[in-house]
Amino acid sequence: MQIVIYTLLNYINCCIDQDTNYDIAKCLLLNIRILSKLSLEDTAELCNVSSSTLKRFCKVIGFDNYSTIKKLLKNHDLPFNY
């Protein structure tokens, strides 16, 4: 799970412009606790983007797809009092 958090934080910190991908990364970080329970479509809706945009973002940050991120997060669910 740490790799997902570090990757998202790295993207936010290195991003020159606050574009759509910046907003997606920020939204994913803010909702990191529930992402393992959400589908691609639900996560895209949460981030106010299309499923295709979320898929492209996952590739931009170095993951094969959203399922890869979801699996990494599911293996290490965060407690809700984190």
ChimeraX attribute file (.defattr): number of C-alpha atoms within 10 A of each C-alpha:
attribute: neighborCount
match mode: 1-to-1
recipient: residues
	/A:1	16
	/A:2	10
	/A:3	11
	/A:4	20
	/A:5	16
	/A:6	12
	/A:7	15
	/A:8	20
	/A:9	16
	/A:10	13
	/A:11	17
	/A:12	19
	/A:13	10
	/A:14	10
	/A:15	12
	/A:16	9
	/A:17	9
	/A:18	9
	/A:19	9
	/A:20	15
	/A:21	21
	/A:22	20
	/A:23	15
	/A:24	23
	/A:25	22
	/A:26	17
	/A:27	17
	/A:28	20
	/A:29	17
	/A:30	11
	/A:31	13
	/A:32	17
	/A:33	17
	/A:34	16
	/A:35	21
	/A:36	20
	/A:37	13
	/A:38	12
	/A:39	14
	/A:40	19
	/A:41	14
	/A:42	14
	/A:43	23
	/A:44	20
	/A:45	13
	/A:46	16
	/A:47	19
	/A:48	15
	/A:49	16
	/A:50	15
	/A:51	18
	/A:52	12
	/A:53	14
	/A:54	24
	/A:55	17
	/A:56	15
	/A:57	19
	/A:58	20
	/A:59	12
	/A:60	13
	/A:61	16
	/A:62	10
	/A:63	16
	/A:64	13
	/A:65	17
	/A:66	18
	/A:67	15
	/A:68	13
	/A:69	18
	/A:70	20
	/A:71	13
	/A:72	15
	/A:73	22
	/A:74	16
	/A:75	10
	/A:76	12
	/A:77	15
	/A:78	14
	/A:79	7
	/A:80	7
	/A:81	4
	/A:82	5
